[in-house]
């Protein structure tokens, strides 16, 4: 008996995406190895870095983030099609991934993006890995579109938040979906605000700029409004897509209490990712048993 070809679909979720690191670690501990991987937005980022062999470095970097360190990576720009130019983050990716191309990764991988001019779903399966990842997480209004083959591309969450269909197209018989928006309506907002206010730092001009963009006092900041709007869209679209293209197993980290822009909560997010794998293992083992041939 041989196990079925396994596909892993890592969904969008902005700052909650560090939970994907925990999911990958949990699956590795359980001895579950995906044969093909697809990713949307930050799911594509984590998947691409993982396949490139740099997941440990990404985890260390994510765990080191705090609010002031986040500010160092924000090259604010209002003339590039987004409020953040993205050059600093792009340099970090290039320093670690170099000129690696998607088709040279050890396993088949597709990053999902959206063509800005047409709204078409674009599957990036070849070419420079860094450009594919940047296009997949180019949140409209925040990051500028990334031009690939003369087409401006933006965040794939606009069309396929949890890319189960991509794994199916790559020949996966058993698809594991990682949905970071499954409990978005269950968060205790006041508890989140109180916890975050404890770490607020209002000193310095840079901190004041960051505070304007990422408000944590209960009033919506500019980025929060944009990210929350996208979260609503991807939640509704994700429900529809998953209903029509259901995965065999869903891993749903309990991260709804963590803000979309809380990139400095990596420790808890990674823990939640690992815990979600443990909860899902009985269902995954059952699916593997049924689909063995």
Backbone bond lengths (Angstrom), bond angles and torsions (degrees), N, CA, C in turn:
res aa  C-N    CA-C-N  psi(-1)  N-CA   C-N-CA  omega(-1)  CA-C   N-CA-C  phi
1 X - - - 1.455 - - 1.523 109.61 -
2 X 1.324 116.37 135.97 1.455 121.44 178.28 1.519 108.87 -117.58
3 X 1.304 115.91 148.82 1.455 119.30 -179.69 1.520 110.02 -77.13
4 X 1.327 117.08 156.02 1.470 119.72 179.40 1.521 111.08 -71.81
5 X 1.326 115.25 159.96 1.466 121.27 174.83 1.526 107.81 -68.15
6 X 1.329 116.43 123.00 1.466 122.05 -173.21 1.523 110.67 -100.80
7 X 1.318 115.39 132.71 1.455 121.84 174.00 1.513 110.12 -114.13
8 X 1.322 116.92 142.80 1.462 122.53 179.24 1.515 108.61 -122.43
9 X 1.332 116.48 120.08 1.465 122.19 -179.12 1.522 109.06 -109.78
10 X 1.333 116.71 111.57 1.468 121.97 -179.44 1.518 109.10 -97.34
11 X 1.340 115.92 118.86 1.454 121.13 -173.15 1.514 114.42 -85.85
12 X 1.322 114.27 174.32 1.462 121.89 179.45 1.522 109.98 -77.54
13 X 1.333 115.83 168.40 1.459 118.86 -179.78 1.512 113.72 168.47
14 X 1.328 117.66 10.49 1.469 123.33 178.98 1.534 108.60 51.71
15 X 1.343 118.65 -127.92 1.458 120.87 -174.54 1.513 114.67 -63.85
16 X 1.330 116.97 -21.67 1.461 119.37 178.22 1.527 112.18 -70.40
17 X 1.320 116.17 -7.15 1.454 120.64 -175.52 1.508 115.03 -64.02
18 X 1.336 118.25 -17.37 1.466 118.27 176.77 1.519 110.88 -62.40
19 X 1.332 117.80 -17.90 1.469 119.67 175.79 1.520 111.20 -61.48
20 X 1.334 117.10 -26.74 1.464 120.19 177.59 1.530 111.46 -60.56
21 X 1.326 116.27 -32.84 1.468 119.52 178.06 1.520 109.49 -61.04
22 X 1.333 115.97 -45.00 1.461 120.31 177.95 1.512 112.42 -63.89
23 X 1.329 116.97 -37.41 1.462 120.53 178.21 1.524 110.28 -62.92
24 X 1.320 116.92 -46.69 1.465 120.34 179.73 1.524 111.18 -62.42
25 X 1.320 116.87 -40.17 1.461 120.00 177.86 1.525 110.99 -65.98
26 X 1.337 115.90 -40.24 1.462 119.92 179.73 1.516 112.31 -65.74
27 X 1.322 116.69 -41.93 1.459 120.17 178.44 1.531 110.94 -64.55
28 X 1.323 115.79 -39.13 1.468 119.26 178.65 1.521 110.69 -62.97
29 X 1.335 116.57 -42.94 1.468 120.22 178.50 1.516 111.47 -61.99
30 X 1.338 115.91 -34.96 1.459 120.77 -178.97 1.519 112.62 -81.91
31 X 1.324 116.73 -2.96 1.453 120.14 179.09 1.511 114.05 76.52
32 X 1.335 116.88 22.75 1.467 121.66 179.57 1.524 108.26 -101.38
33 X 1.318 116.25 119.97 1.459 121.13 -177.46 1.520 110.17 -120.33
34 X 1.321 115.73 124.48 1.460 120.35 179.12 1.524 110.09 -77.06
35 X 1.325 115.38 144.94 1.461 120.83 177.02 1.518 111.70 -92.46
36 X 1.327 116.52 -30.82 1.464 121.93 176.84 1.525 107.41 -136.99
37 X 1.333 116.14 148.79 1.467 120.66 -177.90 1.521 109.44 -135.35
38 X 1.332 115.16 136.91 1.458 121.29 171.83 1.521 107.88 -124.51
39 X 1.330 115.91 154.87 1.452 119.16 -179.03 1.506 111.56 -151.58
40 X 1.317 115.03 145.62 1.458 122.14 175.43 1.518 109.31 -119.66
41 X 1.319 117.15 132.64 1.456 122.98 174.78 1.531 109.97 59.00
42 X 1.330 117.59 -125.62 1.464 118.35 -178.34 1.520 111.25 -67.77
43 X 1.335 116.64 -21.31 1.456 119.40 173.45 1.510 111.09 -64.25
44 X 1.333 116.40 -37.94 1.460 120.82 176.39 1.527 110.24 -67.05
45 X 1.326 116.69 -41.06 1.465 120.90 179.78 1.523 110.88 -58.76
46 X 1.343 116.47 -51.51 1.462 119.99 -178.20 1.519 110.75 -64.78
47 X 1.327 117.24 -42.01 1.464 120.69 -179.55 1.522 111.20 -63.57
48 X 1.340 116.91 -45.30 1.457 120.47 -179.04 1.507 112.76 -63.30
49 X 1.326 116.20 -43.70 1.465 120.39 179.13 1.529 110.00 -65.62
50 X 1.330 116.22 -39.26 1.468 120.92 177.62 1.528 111.22 -59.82
51 X 1.325 116.54 -48.85 1.464 120.36 -178.69 1.519 111.79 -66.99
52 X 1.329 116.45 -26.24 1.463 120.35 177.49 1.527 112.42 -79.83
53 X 1.345 116.70 -4.65 1.456 120.92 176.95 1.509 115.36 85.85
54 X 1.346 117.16 20.53 1.466 120.17 -176.48 1.531 112.88 -120.56
55 X 1.336 117.36 25.92 1.464 119.15 -177.32 1.527 111.66 -63.74
56 X 1.328 117.77 -39.21 1.469 120.27 179.84 1.527 110.95 -61.73
57 X 1.331 116.33 -40.28 1.467 119.44 178.50 1.518 110.70 -65.91
58 X 1.327 116.94 -40.03 1.460 120.17 178.31 1.521 110.58 -64.16
59 X 1.315 116.38 -40.84 1.464 119.83 178.84 1.527 111.02 -62.42
60 X 1.316 117.01 -45.11 1.469 120.38 179.56 1.523 110.67 -61.33
61 X 1.341 116.35 -42.67 1.461 120.58 179.70 1.520 110.73 -64.47
62 X 1.333 116.82 -44.46 1.463 120.73 -179.24 1.528 110.89 -62.74
63 X 1.312 116.53 -41.80 1.470 120.14 -179.71 1.528 111.75 -67.10
64 X 1.325 117.59 -23.49 1.461 120.89 -178.06 1.525 113.03 -83.48
65 X 1.329 117.31 -10.92 1.459 120.02 -174.49 1.526 112.11 -70.56
66 X 1.315 115.19 136.15 1.461 121.89 165.62 1.527 106.38 -134.41
67 X 1.317 117.19 -177.38 1.459 119.61 -172.20 1.529 112.28 -63.68
68 X 1.323 117.48 -38.67 1.456 118.97 -178.67 1.526 111.35 -74.90
69 X 1.321 117.77 -36.38 1.465 119.54 176.22 1.517 110.55 -64.83
70 X 1.332 116.86 -35.89 1.465 119.99 177.09 1.521 110.42 -59.36
71 X 1.326 116.87 -36.69 1.459 121.16 -177.49 1.526 111.49 -62.76
72 X 1.327 117.00 -31.17 1.464 120.43 -178.64 1.524 112.16 -65.09
73 X 1.314 116.06 -24.68 1.466 119.42 -176.55 1.522 112.71 -96.14
74 X 1.339 116.73 2.28 1.463 120.00 -178.31 1.524 109.40 -100.63
75 X 1.326 117.04 99.15 1.460 120.45 175.35 1.531 107.63 -90.13
76 X 1.344 113.87 88.29 1.458 120.49 -174.72 1.519 110.85 -60.43
77 X 1.331 115.53 131.82 1.460 121.27 -178.25 1.517 108.41 -155.29
78 X 1.338 116.06 127.54 1.461 120.24 -179.97 1.527 111.84 -102.48
79 X 1.322 117.97 7.69 1.461 120.37 -175.94 1.521 112.79 -122.87
80 X 1.316 117.19 21.56 1.460 120.08 -177.18 1.522 112.69 -118.50
81 X 1.332 116.96 8.55 1.457 119.43 -176.27 1.513 112.32 90.64
82 X 1.333 117.01 3.08 1.457 122.56 177.90 1.509 109.33 -162.25
83 X 1.324 117.39 160.62 1.463 120.77 -178.87 1.524 112.35 -74.57
84 X 1.333 117.09 -19.57 1.458 121.57 176.81 1.516 108.06 -118.76
85 X 1.329 116.64 126.80 1.455 119.53 -178.26 1.517 113.18 -65.85
86 X 1.339 116.86 -30.69 1.463 121.20 178.76 1.515 114.97 81.47
87 X 1.338 117.32 2.33 1.466 119.30 -177.12 1.522 112.24 -68.55
88 X 1.329 116.93 -38.92 1.461 119.34 -178.25 1.529 111.19 -66.40
89 X 1.320 116.46 -44.04 1.460 119.37 177.39 1.524 110.59 -65.15
90 X 1.333 116.07 -38.22 1.454 120.09 177.74 1.519 111.91 -61.76
91 X 1.332 116.30 -38.41 1.471 119.84 179.13 1.526 110.92 -64.52
92 X 1.326 116.47 -39.64 1.470 119.43 178.98 1.521 110.34 -62.00
93 X 1.325 116.11 -43.76 1.460 119.77 178.57 1.531 110.87 -62.81
94 X 1.323 115.99 -44.05 1.463 119.68 -178.65 1.524 111.28 -64.93
95 X 1.320 117.20 -39.09 1.463 120.84 178.90 1.524 111.35 -60.72
96 X 1.340 116.77 -33.49 1.466 120.56 -176.64 1.520 113.49 -94.19
97 X 1.337 116.95 -33.30 1.463 120.03 -174.85 1.520 112.69 -103.81
98 X 1.343 117.38 -16.05 1.448 121.52 178.60 1.516 112.47 59.29
99 X 1.315 116.08 -138.26 1.462 121.02 -178.13 1.530 112.10 -101.33
100 X 1.323 116.42 26.80 1.461 121.27 178.56 1.524 110.16 -58.55
101 X 1.323 116.49 138.61 1.461 120.68 179.05 1.528 109.41 -109.27
102 X 1.325 115.34 153.50 1.461 121.31 -173.79 1.522 111.67 -58.56
103 X 1.331 116.82 -42.78 1.464 119.85 -175.47 1.525 113.44 -69.87
104 X 1.337 118.13 -9.13 1.463 120.80 178.12 1.524 112.50 -99.88
105 X 1.313 117.50 4.82 1.458 120.26 175.67 1.527 109.11 -68.28
106 X 1.329 117.47 156.18 1.476 119.65 -175.30 1.523 114.50 -67.74
107 X 1.333 117.56 -17.90 1.467 121.13 178.80 1.521 109.08 -136.61
108 X 1.339 117.73 154.13 1.463 119.98 176.94 1.532 111.01 -58.11
109 X 1.325 115.26 133.31 1.462 121.50 -177.24 1.511 109.48 -143.12
110 X 1.334 115.62 137.58 1.456 121.29 175.27 1.527 109.10 -132.47
111 X 1.321 115.74 129.48 1.464 122.01 173.75 1.520 108.18 -100.63
112 X 1.321 116.91 135.30 1.457 121.69 -177.58 1.527 110.25 -97.06
113 X 1.320 116.32 131.80 1.464 122.61 175.64 1.529 108.26 -133.39
114 X 1.327 115.50 174.61 1.459 121.76 179.08 1.521 109.54 -122.33
115 X 1.315 116.81 129.82 1.462 120.15 175.77 1.524 108.81 -76.42
116 X 1.321 115.85 119.30 1.461 120.87 -173.15 1.524 112.21 -63.52
117 X 1.318 117.87 -38.32 1.465 120.84 -174.50 1.519 113.20 -71.59
118 X 1.334 117.27 -31.06 1.466 120.85 -173.45 1.517 114.25 -118.09
119 X 1.335 117.30 -19.70 1.459 120.61 -174.00 1.512 113.20 80.06
120 X 1.334 117.02 8.79 1.459 120.72 -179.06 1.530 111.29 -71.38
121 X 1.315 115.58 146.89 1.459 122.16 173.47 1.520 108.66 -79.49
122 X 1.329 116.70 123.87 1.456 121.98 -176.45 1.525 109.46 -113.13
123 X 1.330 115.27 128.93 1.461 120.93 177.55 1.524 108.93 -102.31
124 X 1.309 116.26 114.79 1.461 122.15 -179.10 1.523 108.89 -94.23
125 X 1.322 117.04 103.45 1.459 122.35 -174.20 1.524 112.73 -119.39
126 X 1.320 117.18 1.07 1.460 120.79 177.52 1.518 109.24 -153.22
127 X 1.324 115.64 165.20 1.460 120.24 -178.57 1.512 111.97 97.35
128 X 1.343 117.46 -178.30 1.466 121.81 -177.14 1.525 112.52 -55.80
129 X 1.326 116.64 127.68 1.463 121.36 -177.99 1.523 111.55 -63.16
130 X 1.332 117.06 -43.68 1.467 120.24 -177.73 1.528 110.76 -58.85
131 X 1.322 117.61 -43.66 1.465 120.42 -179.51 1.520 111.20 -65.71
132 X 1.326 117.30 -38.12 1.466 120.55 178.26 1.518 110.94 -63.58
133 X 1.325 117.34 -42.54 1.462 121.15 -179.76 1.519 110.74 -67.18
134 X 1.326 116.98 -43.71 1.466 120.52 179.84 1.526 111.35 -62.17
135 X 1.315 116.66 -38.62 1.465 119.84 179.07 1.518 110.46 -66.89
136 X 1.315 117.27 -39.92 1.460 120.74 -176.37 1.521 112.60 -67.98
137 X 1.355 117.82 -30.81 1.469 119.13 -179.41 1.535 113.34 -104.58
138 X 1.327 118.09 16.23 1.475 121.09 -177.97 1.524 110.35 -75.46
139 X 1.317 115.95 80.32 1.463 122.64 -178.28 1.527 110.22 -60.77
140 X 1.324 118.56 119.41 1.476 121.19 -175.89 1.527 112.69 -56.35
141 X 1.321 114.99 133.40 1.457 120.82 179.82 1.509 113.24 88.88
142 X 1.324 117.10 -23.28 1.457 121.48 179.96 1.529 110.07 -103.45
143 X 1.338 116.91 -54.23 1.459 121.13 174.49 1.525 109.30 -105.57
144 X 1.322 118.13 147.29 1.463 119.98 177.20 1.520 110.74 -71.99
145 X 1.322 117.83 156.17 1.461 119.89 174.32 1.521 110.20 -59.82
146 X 1.320 115.95 151.63 1.467 122.26 176.68 1.522 107.40 -107.33
147 X 1.312 116.53 124.23 1.462 120.65 -176.97 1.523 110.43 -89.33
148 X 1.316 115.35 120.61 1.457 122.46 176.74 1.526 108.20 -128.75
149 X 1.296 116.52 123.31 1.470 122.87 -176.28 1.532 111.29 51.91
150 X 1.323 114.52 46.02 1.470 123.58 176.55 1.520 113.36 65.90
151 X 1.323 117.91 16.77 1.459 121.56 177.49 1.522 109.62 -116.27
152 X 1.341 119.12 123.85 1.457 120.89 175.49 1.526 110.38 -74.51
153 X 1.335 115.71 123.06 1.461 121.30 -176.84 1.523 110.69 -115.98
154 X 1.349 115.37 145.16 1.455 121.59 177.91 1.532 109.16 -131.18
155 X 1.312 115.44 -173.85 1.465 123.93 -173.14 1.531 113.11 -49.88
156 X 1.322 115.91 128.73 1.463 121.37 179.22 1.506 113.83 -69.05
157 X 1.339 118.16 -13.47 1.463 120.68 179.82 1.523 112.08 -64.60
158 X 1.323 116.95 -18.21 1.459 120.38 179.47 1.530 112.26 -69.30
159 X 1.334 116.67 -20.66 1.469 119.43 -176.01 1.531 113.28 -124.25
160 X 1.340 118.55 -30.69 1.461 120.76 -175.88 1.522 109.84 -151.75
161 X 1.340 117.43 81.21 1.465 120.62 -174.05 1.523 114.88 -63.07
162 X 1.323 117.82 -34.12 1.466 121.77 178.50 1.534 106.80 -128.66
163 X 1.330 118.30 97.20 1.472 122.02 -164.96 1.527 115.82 -77.62
164 X 1.320 115.79 60.70 1.462 120.91 176.48 1.526 110.68 -61.36
165 X 1.341 116.20 -42.89 1.465 120.93 -177.29 1.526 112.08 -58.81
166 X 1.319 116.54 -31.39 1.462 120.71 -179.51 1.528 110.40 -67.59
167 X 1.332 116.34 -42.50 1.463 120.03 177.78 1.524 110.95 -63.62
168 X 1.332 116.38 -40.16 1.469 119.59 178.26 1.534 109.45 -60.86
169 X 1.322 116.24 -42.98 1.463 120.08 -179.31 1.522 111.71 -65.26
170 X 1.340 117.54 -25.60 1.463 121.18 178.72 1.521 112.04 -86.54
171 X 1.334 116.66 7.70 1.457 120.22 174.20 1.505 116.07 93.71
172 X 1.338 118.22 11.65 1.461 120.01 179.35 1.521 110.44 -73.29
173 X 1.325 116.50 131.64 1.461 120.51 175.94 1.517 111.05 -91.90
174 X 1.327 116.65 -30.71 1.466 122.01 175.46 1.523 107.48 -118.41
175 X 1.324 116.73 120.50 1.464 120.79 -177.91 1.523 110.02 -113.88
176 X 1.308 114.59 127.10 1.467 122.40 174.13 1.523 107.23 -102.49
177 X 1.320 117.16 122.18 1.461 121.69 178.89 1.516 109.67 -106.22
178 X 1.323 116.59 137.04 1.466 121.58 175.96 1.527 107.38 -110.89
179 X 1.327 115.29 108.13 1.465 122.52 -175.48 1.525 109.38 -106.46
180 X 1.319 117.33 114.37 1.464 121.81 -177.72 1.527 112.46 -91.85
181 X 1.314 117.33 1.66 1.466 120.43 -177.14 1.522 112.58 -116.08
182 X 1.332 116.43 16.43 1.453 120.08 -174.34 1.524 113.03 -67.83
183 X 1.335 117.30 -27.47 1.471 118.73 -177.21 1.523 112.07 -121.07
184 X 1.342 116.26 33.94 1.464 119.46 -175.40 1.528 113.06 -62.91
185 X 1.337 118.32 -24.43 1.462 120.36 -178.83 1.521 112.44 -91.56
186 X 1.334 116.77 -0.55 1.451 118.49 -174.65 1.514 114.73 -101.79
187 X 1.316 118.16 7.09 1.458 118.79 -175.23 1.529 111.88 -80.81
188 X 1.314 115.07 146.67 1.446 121.56 175.01 1.521 107.47 -89.73
189 X 1.321 116.80 97.30 1.459 121.15 -171.93 1.525 112.26 -59.70
190 X 1.323 117.61 -43.35 1.456 118.98 -176.69 1.516 111.34 -66.63
191 X 1.345 116.32 -37.88 1.459 119.53 177.55 1.523 110.25 -62.07
192 X 1.331 115.91 -40.65 1.455 120.26 179.54 1.519 110.21 -64.32
193 X 1.333 117.27 -44.83 1.460 121.45 -178.39 1.528 110.67 -62.83
194 X 1.348 115.81 -44.00 1.459 119.67 -179.10 1.519 111.07 -61.79
195 X 1.338 116.19 -42.18 1.465 119.85 -179.63 1.512 110.99 -65.65
196 X 1.318 115.92 -39.54 1.459 119.57 -176.65 1.518 111.75 -74.52
197 X 1.332 117.27 -33.56 1.454 119.86 179.53 1.517 111.43 -62.73
198 X 1.335 115.71 -26.59 1.453 119.07 -179.96 1.511 113.06 -65.47
199 X 1.363 117.14 -24.40 1.470 120.11 -177.87 1.513 112.51 -105.72
200 X 1.355 117.22 10.28 1.460 119.86 -176.40 1.528 110.31 -69.32
201 X 1.305 115.06 139.00 1.463 120.86 177.93 1.515 107.64 -127.49
202 X 1.306 118.05 111.53 1.456 120.36 -175.70 1.503 114.21 -102.20
203 X 1.319 118.94 15.13 1.452 121.55 -176.72 1.517 111.20 -86.83
204 X 1.327 115.84 139.41 1.455 119.92 172.86 1.503 113.35 89.38
205 X 1.323 115.58 153.16 1.457 120.72 -178.88 1.509 112.45 -64.33
206 X 1.352 116.48 -40.80 1.463 119.47 -179.78 1.511 110.99 -61.53
207 X 1.329 115.70 -40.78 1.462 118.94 179.66 1.520 111.11 -64.90
208 X 1.330 117.70 -36.58 1.471 120.18 179.27 1.516 111.23 -67.03
209 X 1.356 116.55 -37.55 1.461 119.16 176.04 1.518 110.20 -63.25
210 X 1.342 115.36 -45.02 1.459 119.55 -179.86 1.522 110.97 -62.48
211 X 1.329 116.18 -38.30 1.459 119.80 -179.24 1.521 110.77 -64.99
212 X 1.340 117.51 -35.60 1.459 120.53 178.28 1.521 111.00 -64.63
213 X 1.331 116.39 -37.64 1.459 120.66 -177.35 1.520 111.91 -81.44
214 X 1.342 116.42 -40.05 1.456 120.96 -176.49 1.537 108.68 -116.30
215 X 1.302 117.70 77.16 1.459 120.56 -178.10 1.512 110.40 -71.29
216 X 1.336 115.82 136.17 1.464 120.58 179.66 1.529 111.37 -129.49
217 X 1.322 115.91 22.73 1.461 119.60 -178.80 1.520 111.64 -107.57
218 X 1.317 117.09 15.61 1.450 120.84 179.17 1.505 114.10 98.02
219 X 1.341 117.90 -14.70 1.460 120.81 176.80 1.517 108.28 -100.99
220 X 1.326 118.27 141.98 1.468 120.09 -174.47 1.520 112.84 -72.07
221 X 1.329 115.86 130.88 1.450 121.22 172.59 1.515 109.79 -91.93
222 X 1.324 116.13 172.69 1.459 121.25 -174.76 1.531 111.55 -59.05
223 X 1.341 116.72 -49.32 1.458 119.80 -179.13 1.521 110.98 -67.50
224 X 1.338 115.83 -38.29 1.453 119.18 -178.77 1.522 111.72 -59.69
225 X 1.333 115.96 -41.52 1.467 119.73 179.64 1.523 110.35 -63.27
226 X 1.342 116.93 -46.73 1.463 120.44 -179.79 1.527 111.29 -62.81
227 X 1.315 115.84 -46.62 1.458 119.35 -177.61 1.522 111.18 -67.12
228 X 1.329 117.18 -38.66 1.467 120.01 179.33 1.520 111.30 -66.23
229 X 1.337 116.21 -37.91 1.460 119.61 177.18 1.523 110.18 -62.67
230 X 1.340 116.72 -43.58 1.447 120.13 177.51 1.525 110.67 -64.40
231 X 1.324 116.99 -36.89 1.462 120.47 -179.57 1.526 110.91 -62.72
232 X 1.330 116.40 -41.51 1.468 120.23 177.60 1.523 110.16 -62.56
233 X 1.327 114.62 -44.97 1.465 119.44 -179.24 1.523 111.12 -61.90
234 X 1.342 116.71 -48.66 1.455 118.49 -175.90 1.521 111.60 -71.60
235 X 1.329 117.72 -27.62 1.464 119.66 175.69 1.517 110.48 -66.53
236 X 1.330 116.53 -48.33 1.470 119.90 -179.27 1.521 111.10 -66.79
237 X 1.337 116.35 -43.82 1.454 120.12 179.67 1.523 110.56 -67.40
238 X 1.327 115.92 -39.59 1.459 119.95 179.77 1.514 111.99 -61.95
239 X 1.325 117.36 -41.22 1.467 120.29 178.07 1.520 110.67 -60.41
240 X 1.331 115.28 -43.26 1.464 120.08 -179.34 1.524 111.34 -65.56
241 X 1.340 116.57 -47.18 1.465 120.34 -178.56 1.531 110.98 -64.09
242 X 1.324 117.21 -41.59 1.454 120.50 -177.84 1.524 111.59 -70.94
243 X 1.327 117.21 -28.65 1.462 120.17 176.39 1.527 110.59 -68.21
244 X 1.329 116.14 -38.97 1.455 120.24 -179.79 1.514 113.77 -84.68
245 X 1.343 116.97 -23.98 1.462 122.46 -178.41 1.525 108.49 -132.33
246 X 1.324 117.65 66.95 1.465 120.53 -172.40 1.521 112.38 -69.13
247 X 1.320 117.41 140.11 1.460 120.71 173.00 1.521 109.25 -76.91
248 X 1.315 116.19 169.35 1.464 120.10 175.61 1.517 111.07 -81.88
249 X 1.329 115.87 -32.44 1.467 121.66 178.29 1.524 107.84 -140.34
250 X 1.320 116.38 135.40 1.462 120.96 176.02 1.520 109.66 -113.35
251 X 1.312 116.19 128.71 1.463 122.53 172.63 1.521 106.53 -104.49
252 X 1.326 116.36 120.69 1.466 120.97 -173.68 1.524 110.24 -125.85
253 X 1.329 118.67 88.10 1.467 120.91 176.97 1.525 111.30 -58.26
254 X 1.303 116.52 141.21 1.464 121.55 -179.05 1.531 109.17 -85.45
255 X 1.319 114.51 84.34 1.462 120.63 -173.47 1.531 112.29 -123.33
256 X 1.322 117.92 11.94 1.456 120.32 -177.80 1.517 114.25 -63.30
257 X 1.334 117.54 -22.17 1.460 120.98 179.72 1.519 112.09 -81.53
258 X 1.329 117.04 -5.69 1.463 121.49 -179.27 1.519 108.97 -101.54
259 X 1.311 117.08 132.29 1.449 121.56 -176.71 1.514 112.87 -64.91
260 X 1.327 116.14 151.61 1.454 121.51 -178.10 1.526 112.67 -61.15
261 X 1.320 117.01 -27.41 1.455 120.74 -176.04 1.527 112.78 -106.00
262 X 1.328 115.30 15.69 1.463 119.61 -178.64 1.535 110.78 -87.44
263 X 1.316 115.29 67.62 1.463 120.39 179.13 1.528 111.50 -67.38
264 X 1.331 117.03 -12.98 1.457 120.85 -179.13 1.526 112.69 -92.32
265 X 1.324 117.41 17.71 1.469 121.88 178.50 1.531 111.25 -112.54
266 X 1.325 116.08 32.65 1.467 120.27 -173.60 1.519 112.62 -59.11
267 X 1.312 117.71 -40.72 1.468 119.81 -175.95 1.524 111.23 -57.75
268 X 1.324 116.65 -50.01 1.460 119.80 -179.61 1.524 111.78 -67.57
269 X 1.336 116.88 -39.66 1.457 120.51 -179.12 1.529 111.49 -63.23
270 X 1.315 116.78 -42.41 1.460 120.73 179.32 1.528 109.98 -64.20
271 X 1.322 116.53 -41.57 1.466 120.36 177.48 1.525 110.91 -61.51
272 X 1.332 116.39 -42.29 1.455 119.86 179.51 1.530 111.37 -65.15
273 X 1.327 116.70 -35.33 1.458 120.26 176.78 1.516 111.97 -63.27
274 X 1.322 116.77 -45.02 1.461 120.20 178.91 1.522 111.24 -65.48
275 X 1.337 116.32 -40.33 1.471 119.84 179.58 1.523 111.15 -64.59
276 X 1.321 117.21 -36.16 1.462 121.04 179.87 1.525 110.81 -65.44
277 X 1.328 117.41 -36.65 1.463 120.41 176.93 1.524 110.17 -63.24
278 X 1.321 116.77 -43.50 1.466 120.28 179.24 1.520 111.05 -59.64
279 X 1.342 117.45 -41.87 1.466 120.35 179.46 1.523 111.66 -66.04
280 X 1.316 116.68 -29.86 1.464 120.84 -174.53 1.527 113.64 -89.67
281 X 1.317 118.05 -10.40 1.459 120.24 -173.65 1.524 113.93 -59.89
282 X 1.337 121.48 -40.20 1.471 119.16 178.10 1.526 112.15 -58.95
283 X 1.334 117.01 -39.65 1.464 120.77 179.69 1.528 110.88 -70.21
284 X 1.315 115.93 -37.48 1.463 119.66 179.61 1.526 110.67 -68.36
285 X 1.324 117.07 -42.00 1.458 120.13 178.90 1.523 111.02 -64.01
286 X 1.333 116.34 -38.72 1.459 119.95 177.93 1.526 110.78 -64.44
287 X 1.352 116.63 -43.25 1.460 120.30 179.50 1.525 110.96 -63.58
288 X 1.318 117.20 -40.61 1.461 121.08 178.43 1.529 111.28 -63.21
289 X 1.318 116.07 -38.76 1.465 120.10 179.89 1.537 110.87 -66.12
290 X 1.330 115.82 -43.31 1.464 120.56 -177.90 1.530 111.19 -66.57
291 X 1.329 116.50 -39.30 1.461 120.45 -172.91 1.524 114.24 -92.09
292 X 1.323 118.54 -0.07 1.458 119.39 175.57 1.513 110.59 -66.75
293 X 1.328 115.68 142.16 1.466 119.75 -179.54 1.535 110.83 -123.38
